[in-house]
Amino acid sequence: MKRTDINVRDPFVLVEDDTYYMFGTTMSLKKQKFLVWKSKDLEEFEEPIIAFDPPEGFWSDRDFWAPEVHKYKGKYYMFASFKSEAKCRGTQILVADKVEGPYKPLTDEPYTPRNWECLDGTFYVEEGIPYSIFAHEWVQIKDGTFCLVQLSGDLKEAVSEPRTILTASEAPWISPINGDSYLTDGPFIYKMSDSSLILIWSSFSDTGYTIGMAKSTNGINEPFIHVDKPLYKDDGGHAMIFKDLNGNLMLTFHRPNTLTQERPFFLQIEEHDGILRVVH
């Protein structure tokens, strides 16, 4: 199947054995689950297979969102958002022996605070210590934030209290939603060649769904400062970064931000003047 035939939000690509594995949010599925598509060129994809089918008794029955997969200590860990009528949305970690799954819950509950509405946890390891950055949702606090927690070495729990590292309304390019609220969505960390960190994330600007940036010059625990200019602002977002099979630095995201119309997009990017920019 062609890339342009795939309706998916929040695409996430892991490259393994000369193959692209693409995960994402599939809103059109009757039963909540996660799929994976395989490709050799990012244009032609195999028919998807099921990466996670929730076991009986799984606490969530709705809003299976934004799966991203990271290889860590020889296994594959999926960070994904879930919700139920009785419980707040949270990010939970799933685990598998193979990149395509099948994934199983690592623990019974999310690692994000259970009385917070949270989503879009991402993963980053610095000096051997695992961390996660997740969004504390605007639906609960109006001015959405990103929070940092340290995870245990086996990823089964957060071992620090959440610490706010970025607040949505402080971004110079951002526009409110619902009059007075600000969205934080889709964080992802990229380490630059000078070892500074770029946090890409999404919200809304005057041109629609937008990918912004923030920068830390000295590691995950140092302050992140908003970058004035967005990375991409043409109604596309919830992005991540990977290197393709030719070594090019790639940005993937969904566009447009319209239900049933979303498609995965791939753009080459590069480091420039201490931040990132789109090449073409």
Helices and strands as residue ranges (DSSP letters): G 3-5, E 9-16, E 19-25, E 34-39, E 49-52, E 62-72, E 75-83, E 90-96, E 104-105, E 118-126, E 129-136, H 138-141, E 145-150, E 163-167, G 168-170, E 185-191, E 197-205, E 208-216, E 225-226, E 237-243, E 249-255, E 263-272, E 275-278
